[in-house]
Amino acid sequence: MLRISGVNIPDEKRIEISLTYIYGIGPSLAAKILETLDISKQVRTKDLSEADGNRIRDYVEKTVRVEGELKHEVRTNIKRLKEVGCYRGIRHQRGLPVRGQRTKTNNRTVRGNVRRTMGSGRVKTEKT
């Protein structure tokens, strides 16, 4: 079983898909890594030679920011936005959508069905 950056890579999947189990590596970056190292995308993880596994591990650990280091950087960036007091930082503090999504509907699942904005889900009163 191949282990990269503290993550066990599944044996039965193609190596291109297996690399995406690492936080910070998506499909396009996985393809670029394999292309750089001249390894076939179709080979299964269990069929990789020991040398190829070591080449992938070395490349990922030396050149790509993944797992704990990447999570720490993201957390630091969000903390900086909050301290500066910019719009995005305030949205993070309040637990509201940061990237321009609508709040009147469709964002309650993330917030646990809490209504935090004016008119979001408000029921109109009947006129008698």
C-alpha positions in Angstrom: 0.0 0.0 0.0 1.4 3.4 -1.1 1.5 6.1 1.6 2.0 9.7 0.6 2.0 12.7 3.0 0.4 10.5 5.7 -2.5 9.3 3.5 -3.0 5.7 2.4 -3.6 5.6 -1.3 -6.2 3.0 -2.4 -4.6 0.0 -4.2 -7.5 -1.0 -6.6 -8.0 2.4 -8.3 -6.0 3.9 -11.1 -3.1 6.0 -9.9 -4.6 9.2 -11.4 -7.7 8.8 -9.3 -5.8 7.5 -6.2 -3.7 10.6 -6.0 -6.9 12.7 -5.6 -7.4 11.2 -2.1 -4.6 13.5 -0.9 -6.0 16.9 0.3 -4.7 19.5 -2.2 -4.4 17.2 -5.2 -7.2 17.3 -7.7 -7.7 15.5 -11.0 -5.8 18.1 -13.1 -2.8 18.3 -10.7 -2.7 14.4 -10.4 -2.5 14.2 -14.2 0.2 16.9 -14.3 2.3 15.0 -11.7 2.1 11.7 -13.6 2.9 13.5 -16.9 5.9 15.1 -15.3 7.2 11.8 -13.9 6.4 10.0 -17.1 4.1 7.4 -15.4 1.0 6.0 -17.2 -2.3 7.3 -15.8 -4.0 3.9 -16.5 -1.8 1.8 -14.2 -3.4 0.6 -10.9 -1.7 1.7 -7.7 -1.0 -1.9 -6.7 0.8 -2.5 -10.1 3.2 0.5 -9.6 6.8 -0.5 -9.1 8.5 0.5 -5.8 10.7 3.0 -7.7 7.7 4.7 -9.3 6.0 4.9 -5.9 9.0 6.5 -4.4 9.3 9.0 -7.3 5.7 10.1 -6.8 6.1 10.4 -3.0 9.3 12.5 -3.4 7.8 14.8 -6.0 4.6 15.4 -4.0 6.4 16.0 -0.7 9.0 18.4 -2.3 7.0 20.4 -4.8 3.3 20.3 -4.0 1.8 21.9 -0.9 -0.7 19.3 0.5 -2.4 18.1 3.7 -1.4 19.8 6.9 0.7 22.6 5.4 -2.1 23.5 2.9 -4.8 23.4 5.6 -2.6 25.6 7.8 -2.2 28.1 5.0 -5.9 28.3 4.3 -6.7 28.8 8.0 -4.1 31.5 8.2 -5.6 33.3 5.2 -9.1 33.2 6.6 -7.8 34.5 10.0 -6.1 37.4 8.2 -9.3 38.3 6.4 -11.1 38.3 9.7 -8.5 40.5 11.4 -8.5 43.0 8.6 -12.2 43.3 8.8 -12.9 43.1 5.1 -16.2 41.9 3.6 -15.0 38.3 3.1 -13.7 38.2 6.7 -17.0 39.4 8.1 -18.9 36.8 6.0 -16.6 34.1 7.5 -17.2 35.3 11.0 -20.9 35.3 10.6 -21.0 31.9 8.9 -22.6 33.3 5.7 -21.7 32.5 2.1 -18.4 34.3 1.2 -18.4 34.1 -2.6 -21.5 36.0 -3.6 -24.2 33.3 -3.3 -27.7 34.3 -2.6 -28.9 34.2 1.1 -32.6 34.5 0.7 -32.8 30.8 -0.1 -30.6 27.8 -0.6 -27.9 28.2 2.0 -29.6 26.8 5.1 -28.0 23.4 5.0 -24.5 24.7 5.7 -25.8 27.0 8.5 -28.0 24.4 10.1 -31.3 26.1 9.0 -30.5 29.3 10.9 -32.0 32.4 9.5 -29.5 35.3 9.7 -30.4 37.8 7.1 -33.4 40.1 6.7 -36.2 38.3 4.8 -34.5 35.0 4.4 -37.3 32.6 4.6 -39.6 35.1 6.3 -43.3 34.1 6.2 -45.6 37.0 5.3 -48.3 37.8 7.8 -51.9 37.6 6.7 -53.8 40.8 6.3 -57.3 40.8 7.8 
